[in-house]
Amino acid sequence: MKRTMRHITVAQAIVECFKQEQIRYVFGVPGESYLPLLDAIYDEPSIEFISARHEGGASFMAEGYAKASQKCGVVLATRAVGGANLAIGVHTARQDSTPMVVFLGQVNSRFLGREGFQEVDMEAFFRPIAKWVVEIREAERVPELVQRAFRTAKTGRPGPVVVSLPEDVFSKTIAEAVIAETDVPKPAPRQEDIQHIEEILKRAKRPLVIAGGGVKWSGAEQLLRLWAEKYALPVMAAFRRHDVFPHNHPCYVGHLGLGAPKAVMETAEQADVVMALGTRLSEVTTQDYRLLSPNQTLIHIDIDSDGFGKVYAPDLAVWADCQEVLSRLLDIAVRPSWQEWAAERRKRYEQTARLPVEHRNLYEVVMASLARHLPKNAVITNDAGNFAGWLHAFFPFGDGHTYIGPTSGAMGYGMPAAIGAKLAFPDRTVVSLSGDGGFMMTVQELETAARYDIPIISIVFNNHMYGTIRMHQELQFPGRVIGTDLGRVSFARLAECLNGRGFQVQTEQQFTEALLLALEAKKPTVIEVLTDPDHISVAATIQDLRAKRKS
């Protein structure tokens, strides 16, 4: 719906753009450079401002909210200092292809270029990590450029856009503002592209689909499942896109993540045709760009043409929306001849995803308990860290937006992202998983969750170290530990201090009891899991790494 408004302030025009984009929550840390915008939000009952404890946490909340709600995340900050603090969220949104619009108050127009208080050239600062950066200095252009910012964030490959405005511009009056919700085009494939895919699949003996975030952003998960079922196509999830396809489905054959199991790698290597669907074929998905070979036929389908040929030269590149492509592939004239191979690869995947029955370590105990007790539609977020290897290997994700994780590998992401996800899904259970290193980076946002009555569950695996770096340290410099040991912090007690609830556990029974209590809690809850530092990764212990190095 298009609205024409007269004699409104710039701040009011921006809020009207928020309304047209159906923005329900705006995240940030208050700053004097954009107080008129906060005041305009105050007057709008349909929008709530979530005041965070740190701009980095606010940006992770906005990014997590965007992933869960499938809307743009919006975050506000002040000048160079606030912008620098939230840059980690901008980088995460860029690597994760998440639509986000950042609004930054800039120094007064009279002081620009003089290195005023907290001034920085926002365009130069954010250009390398944002999809687009604009500084708006003319009030009359605000409606046009803010709507363009939202359109840019959502169109093609989604990503972050940064909008800065000098502090004096927010209060200026616009004579006439025309504001409408931005439309997102969905490019369709050419008919010859569909025919070419059909011809390739007719010749295929071992086809494989690698499904990425483009499937999720186009809302094509159901179409992918129907297509895979009809043609018995094995499907893999790209890095940290677990919920793109249900893990209990007979067509699902694994996740291409950090430390992917040998059986999953073998499936990708054996395929003679690979369909990369809505994925940029990132470094992790392709296992350091070594996964695919020139002998395989590659069909690369994505809404972002810039990714074609960046990693692998495709035999067929299809520049289109995944939903538009899949809807046209449901009726291709292909008779699958690869069912036996697909079934065998499914069996091999199941063997790798099966938790041991006996002698489980505490990470495995937690995964089994979560799988048993969490509601099927629960949303899990995770931080960066080796603990996530157990989640990725053993937790049976369904579809329908049940997983949120940073492909950027940003530490401190998990818990703030869970806050954003819970705001998007207030009626669903939301659980974050973190290590002690990452959790401490944004632990202050637990108070934000308590203040706004956002009852998330945070599981913290505490091994008193930066575990991922320690693993690499042991591989390259065994026994020469420097910088990776951390002090002993009681996260359960810290949660209580931040107005949440906390439990400390180190047995299966203790964890399950704590989880059941957390599921009933009306406030944010931390379950601190004291783990054995020797269990450094899902694939090896520290002792294993040292022994391997010696041999």
N, C-alpha and C positions, 0 to 999 in steps of 0.2 A: 504494500500500500504506500502510495506516494503522498507526502504531506508538504504543504507550503506554509512556512511560518514567517512571521514578520516581526522585526524589532526584538530579536532575542540576542542574548549574549553568546559569545563563542562557547563558553562552558555549557550553556543550555543546549546549544546545537549539538555538541559532542554527546551529551546525555540522550538527546533525541535519536542520534545515530545508534547508540547502545540499544535503545528500545526497539528500533527497527530491526536490529540484528538479533533480537530476543535474548539479549544478555541479561542474565539474572544475577550474576555475581561479578564483582570487580575486586581484584586483589591489589594490595600494595602496602606501602609504609607512608604515612602522611608527610607532606613536605610543604613549606611555605610557598614554593614556586608554583603550586597548582591548587591553592586553597579555593579559588572560585569554582573549580571543577568538583572538588569535594562538596562544596556548598550546593551545587546543582544536583549532585547525587542525593544529598540530604532531602531535597524536595521531591524526589521521585520514589514513590513507595514500591515500585516493581523491581528496583535494583538495590542490592545490599552490598555495601563496601566491607570487605574482610580485611581488617587491619592486622598485618602480620608483624612478627618480631624482627624480621630481616628481609630485605628485598630479594635475596636469593631464594628464601623460603616462599615468598609470595609468588615469584616467577614459577617455581615448581608446582605450587598449588594451581596456578592458572593453566599450566601445561597439562597437569593431570586432569583438571576439570574439562579442558578441551578434548582430550582423548576420550573421556567417559561420555560427555554430553554430545560429542560430534558438532559442537559449536566453537566459535572463536573464544580463546581465552583472552582476558583483558587484564593488564597489570599496570599500575601507576607508580611512578617514582620521581624523585626530585634531582634535577641537575646531574652533574658528573658523578657525584658520590653515590647517589641512588642507582643511576644507570650502570655504574661499574659493578655494584653489588648484585644486580639482577642479570648481568651479562651471561652467567652460567645457564640461566633458564632460556635465554635467547638462543644460545648455542645448542642446547638440548632440543628446543623446538625446531631448529634448523635441521639437525641430524635426524630427528625423529619424524620430520615432515608433519609438524603439528601447527595448525593455524593459531596464531597469537598476534595481538596488537598491543604494543607497549606505548603508553603515553608518558612523556617526560616533560616536566617543567624545566624551562631553560632560563638563563639569566635575562634580565630586563633588556629589551631591544636596544636601549641606549648604551648598554655596556658590552654588547656583542663584539668580539674581536679584540677586547682589551685584556683578556685573561681575567675576567671578573671573578667574583667569589664563586667557587665551585663550577666554573665554566669549563667546557670542553667542546670541541667540534664533534657534535653527535653523529653527523653523517660519516665523518672519517673514522670515528671510534667503532661504530656498529656495522659499517658497510661489509666487512669480511664475514660476518656471522649472521646477518639479517638478509631476508629476501628483498627488502626495499627499506630505505630510510628517507624520511622527508622532514624538513624543518619548515613549519608554516609561520610566516611572519605577517601575512595579510588576512585580516579577519574574514573578508568576503569569500576567501577560497577555502575556509575551514570545512564547510559541508562537503564540497567537492572532493577534497583531498582525504578527509577522514573516510568517506564512503569508498574512495579508491583504495585506501589502506585495507579495509575489510575485504574488498573484492580481491585484492592481490594476495592477501593471507590465505584465502579460501580457494582460489582458482589455480588450476594446474596442479603441480606438486605443492601442497600446503606448506606454509612456513611462517616465520615471524616477521612482522613489519614494525618498525620503530617510528613513532611520530613525536617530534619535539615541538614545543611552542614556547616562545619567550613568555615570562610570567605576566607581562602587561597585556598580552594578546587575549588571555582568557576572559577578561572583563569587557572587552570591546563589544560593540553592538553590531549585529548584522542586519541590514535593512530587509533582506528577503532570503530565506533559506529553503531550498527544495531538498527534502530528505526521503529516501526510500530504502527498503531492504535490498542489499546487493544480490544480484542473481549470479549463480555459479553455472557456467555452461558445462555440459557433459559431452565432449567430442565422441562421435561414433566411429567405428572402424569402416574402412571401405569394404565393399562386397568382395573385391578381389583378395583382400587380406584374409577374410573368412575362408574363401575358397583355397587359398594357399595353405592355411592351417589344416584344413580338411585333407588336402593332398599329402602333407607331411605326416599327419597321423595315420593315414592309410598305409604308409610305408613303414611306420614305426613298429618296433618289436618290444621296446622297453621305454615307454614314455614316462616322464616325471614332471609334475607341476611343483614349482617353488612359489608359494603364495606369500605376499608381503603386505605392508600397510596400505597399499593402494586398494586392495580388496576391501579392507575395513572402511576406509574413508568413502568409498563409493557405495557402501552398504550392500556388497555383493556376496557376503558369506553364504547366504542360503542358495544363491544361484551356483556358487562354486560347489557346494555339497551336492546339489542335484546333478550338475554336469559330471562330477567325479563318479557319482553312483551310476549314472546312465552308461558311462563308457569305461567303468572299472579303472579309473585313473588314480595312481598313487599320488598323494599330496604331501609335501613337506612345508613346514612353517619357516619363513625367513627369521633371522635373528630377532628375538624378543617380540614376535608376532604370534605367540602361542595360540591365542583364541581365534585365529583366523579359520580354524578347522577343528572340530571336536576330536579329542584324542582317542575316544572310545570307538570311533568310526573305523570300519575295516579298510577304508582307503587311506587312512593317515599312517605315514611311515616315518615321522620324526621331525626334529627341530634342528636347524643348522645354526647352532650357537657356539659359544666358547666351549672348547673341549667336547665337541660332538662325538658320540660313540662311534667306534669303528664300523659297526653295522650300518649306521646312518650314512656315513661317508661312502661306504661301499655301494649303497643304493644309488647315490648321486653319481658315482663314478661309472656304474654299470649302465646307466640310462643312455640310450642312443638319441633320444629327443628330450630336450629340457625346455619347458615353458616357464619362463620367469614372468610371473603375473603380479604386477603392482609392486615390484621390488627393484631397488637400484643396484642389487647384487653387491652389497657392501663388503668391506674387508672381512668382517666376521662371518657373514653368511657364506662367503666363498672361501672361508678358511685361508685367509691371507692371499686371496686371488689365485689360489692354486686348485680349486675344486673341479672346474670344468676344463675340458680339453678340446682342441680344434676338431677332433674326430666326431664330436657330438654336434647334433643340429640344435641350434639355439633359436627359440622364438621369444623375443623380448617384447612384452606388452606393458605399456605404462602410459600414464597421463603426462609424463614429463619427458619430452624428446631429448633433453640435454643428457640423459643417462645412457642413451643408445651409443654403444661403442666406447664408452668411457672405460669399461673394464674388459668386456668381451665384445668382439664384433658379431652381431647377431646375423643369422641367416635370414631372419625375417623380423623386422622391427614394426610394431603396430602402435601408433600414437593415438591412444584412445582411453576412455574411461573403462575400468574393469567391468562394471555392471553392463555397459553397452556391449562389450565384447562377449561376455558370458551369455547374455540373453540370446545372442545370435549363434552361439556354438551349441546350443541345446538340441539343434536339429540337423547337425552335420551327418552326412552319410558315411559313418565309420563303424566298422565291425571290429571290436577289440579282440586281439589275439594274444594279449599279454596277461591274461588273468592269472595264470599260474605263477609267472614271475612276480606280479603285484602281491599275490597272496603270500609268497615266500618272503618277500621283503617286509610285509606286515608282520609276519611271524618273527622275523629277526628283530624288528623294532620292539615288539612286545617283550622279547627276552631281555633287551637292554633297559626297558622301563619298569621292570618288575622289581619291587623292593625285596631285599633278602628277608626270609622268614625268621631266621635266627641271627643272633649276634649283631643286631642293628646298632649303629652308633646313634648319637642323640639327634643328629640332623635327619637321619632316616626315620627315627621315631616321630619327629615333628611332622614330617611330610605325610606319614601314614595317618597320624591323628587329624591333621587338617583335611585330608581326603575323606576321612570317615565322618567328621563332625560338622564341617562347614556346609551351609546351604549350597545347592547346586548353582545358584546364581550369584554367589559371593564374588566380590572383586578382590583380586590380589595385586598389590603393587610391590615392586622390589627395588631396593637400592643397588648400587654397584658393589661387587665383592664376591669372593669365592663361595660364600654360603649359598649364593643363588644357583650354583651348579646343582645342588640337590633339588631345588625347586624345579629347575628346567628339566632335570633328568627324570624325576619321579612323580611330580604332581599331575594328575589327569585333568587338564583344562577342558572345559566345554566351550561352546561358542556364545555369542551374545554379549560381548564386552565384559569378559571376566578377568582380563589381565592387562596391566599397565606397567611398563618398564622402560628405562632409558636406553635406547640404542647408543646414546652418546657415552654411556658408562660414567655418568656424573654421580659422584658420591653425595650423600645428603638428600637424594631425590625421593626415596621411598615414602617416608612419613608425610611430608608436605603434599606429595601427589595423592596420597590416600585421603587427605583432607579435601582436596579438590574433587576426587572421585565420589566421596561420600555426599558432598553437596549436590553433585549431579544425580546420584542415586540414593536419596535419603532413606529409602525403604529396603535397601540391600546391605548385607554385611560387607564391610570393607576392611581388609587386613593388609598391613604393610610388613615386609620382611627386610631387615637390615642387619649389618654387622655393627659391632660397637664403634668402629672407626667412622663409618658413614653416618650412623645415627647421631653421634655427637656433633656432627657438622651442622645439623638443623634441629637439634633437640629442643631449642627454645620454642619451636612452633607447636609443641605439645600444649603449651599454655594457650596458644591461639585456638587450638581445638577445644580446650576446656572452656575458654571464654565464650565461644560461640555455640557451645553444646553440640559438638560434632563427635559422636561416640565411635571413633575408629579403634581398631586393635593393632598394636605395634608389637611385633615379635623381634627381639634383638638377640642375635647370636653373639655372645660375648666370649671371645678367646683372648682378649687383652692384647690385640695386635692389629696392625694393618695386614690382614692375611694374604691378600692377593700379591702385594709387593713382597711380603716375606717368602711366598712361594717362589717368585722369580729370583729373589735373593739367594735362596737355598739352591736353586738350579745353577746359578752362575757363580756364586761365591759361598759355597756351603760352609756353615758354621761361623761365618763372619757377619754376625747380626749387627746392624746399625740403623737406628731410626725407626724400626718397625715395631718395637715393643711399646705397649701403651700401659698407662697406669690402671689401677683397679678402681672402677666406678660402679656403684650400685645404681643401675638404671631403674630398678623397681622403686627404690627410695626417691630417686630423682623425679620419677613420675608423680609420686605423692606430693612432692614439693611444688610441682607445676600444676597442681589441682586436678591431677588424674588419679588413676589407680595403678598399683604396681604389684607384680608377682615375680619372684625369683625361683627358677626351677632347675633341676638337674637329673630328673628321672622321668620316665614315660608317664607314670601315674600323676606326678606333680604337674606335668605339662597339660595333660588332658583335663585335670580338675581346674586348672587356671583358665584354660580355653573355654570351658563350659561356663565358668563364671563371667568371663569377658564377653561372651556372646549375649549374656543377659544384662550387662552393665549399661548404664545410661550416660557414662562419661568415658573419655579416652582412657584406654587401658594399655599398659606395657607389660609384656611377658618377657622377662629376661632369661634367656637360656644359657646356662654356664656350660660351655663346650670344652672338649679336650683340645688344647692348642696343637697337638700332634696331627689332628685331622685337618690338614691344611687345604685339601680340595676333595672333590668327589672321586677323583681318580688316584690319589696318592696321599700318604702321610709324610711328615717331615723326615721321619726315619727312612722311608722308601726313597725319597729324593736324595738323601745323603748317601745311601747305599748305592744307588744308581750312579751317582757322580764318582764314587770311589772305584766302581767296576769299569 
